[in-house]
């Protein structure tokens, strides 16, 4: 079941403080959501890994460009040259230039891309630096013995 929700961002913005950038980004995303070309899927593999698949039938590796700048992943396609002289009775396969952008969360990186059977698959992974990961703090009792989380003691 698909559920459609309407969000009035200007009204919401009047009752918030410090969310200006986020609301501007949301407004821009909703304004650009009318562009459905090329279609794509986003699949969650696990909590820290995703796959974005973009349908790029007719595009070769020479026609595609993928860049990551700051937290923005951009996929661009330049329409393949050729077929301009053809007399189409029906042209239902898109073959125009496109630009798709995806905002990446903190510490999410593009690890690779493959082009197979007209699908461009982008592999994304969240790698939180060790310095930012949660740490267990050892608890010592009055004698200096360390008690860890599993209940065993050590010195």
N, C-alpha and C positions, 0 to 999 in steps of 0.2 A: 504494500500500500504506500502510495506517495502522498506526503503531506506538504501542502504549500502554506507558507507563513509570510505575512507581510510585516515588515519592520519599518517604522517611521523614524529614520535616523535623525532628522533635524529635531524632532520632539524629544527623542532620547538624549541627544547631545545637550539639550538645555538643562538636563537634570544630572549631568555628570561633570566631573572635574578631573583633568589630567589624562583623558582618553582621546584627545584630539587626533593624534596620529592614527590610532586604531580605527576610529570612526571614519576618517578620511580614506583609509585603505579599504574598509568595508564598502563605503559609498562608491569608490572607484571599481571595486570588484563587481558589485551589483550592476553598475552602469555598463560594464563590459560583458556581462553574462549573456547578452543577446547573441554574441558571436559563438556559434557552435561548430566552427570549422577550424581544424579537423577535430573529429570526436576523439575522446580519450577516456581511459579508465584509471582509477587510482585504487590499488589493492594493498591492504595492510597484510604483510606477511607475518609479522609479530609486532610486539610493542615498540621495537626499535628499527624496523625494516619495512620499506614500502617499495612498490613497483608502479611506475606510471607508464601506461601503454598508450601511445598516440598512433591513430590510424593514418598512415602516410602512403597509401597505395599510389604507385606511380612515381614516387620520389626515390631517388638513389642516394647513396652516401654523399655524393658530390653536391646534392641539392639541400642537404640538411646541416644545420649548425646548432650546437648546444653550448651555452655559456652559463656560468654561475658567477654572479657578482654580488658580494655581501650575502644577503639571504634570498636572492631572487634567481630562480632557475628559468632560463629562457630557451625555448625551442623555436627555431626559425626555419622555414622552408621556402626555397625559391622554386617557382614553377619550372618543371622540366621544359626545355625548348624542343619544339617539334610538333607536328600535327596541326599547325596553323592552317595548312592548305586543305586539310581533310574536310569533307562535307558531312557533318554529323547529322544523322536523322534524330538522334537523341543523345544528349551528353549529360549523363547523370553522375559521372565520376569527377569529383572535384580535382582541379589541378591548378589552383591559384596560390600565390604567395600567402604565407601565414606567419603569425607570431603568437605563440602561447607562452604565458608566464605563470609560474607557480611560486608562491611565497613559501620558503622553507623555515621551519622552526629552528630555534637555537641548536647548534651542534649537529644538524642534519646535513649530510654531505652526499653529493652524487658520486657513486663509486664506479659507475660504468654504464654503458649503453650498448644495445645490440639492435640490429635491423634485420628482421626475419619475417618473411611472408607478408610484407606490407605493414608490419607493426614495428614501431620504434619503442623499445623497452628501456626505461631508465631505472636503474637500481639505486635506491636511496637508503642510507643507514645513519642512525643517530649514534654518534660516538662522543659520549660525555667524557671530558678529560678527567683523569684520576683525581686531580686536585679539587674538582667540583662534585665528585661522587660522595655519597654518605659514608661516614666512617664510624666504626665501633670504637667506643672509648672503654678501656679496661677499668674495672673497679677494683681497688685494693682495699683490703680490710686493715685493721689496726696493726696486724703483724707484718704487713707488706705482701701478703699472698694476693695474687691476682685471680679474680673470679671472672670467667668469660661467660658468654651468653648460653652455652650448652650446659653449664653447671659443673664443669670440672675445674679443679684448682691447679694453679701453677705458680712458681716463684720466679 
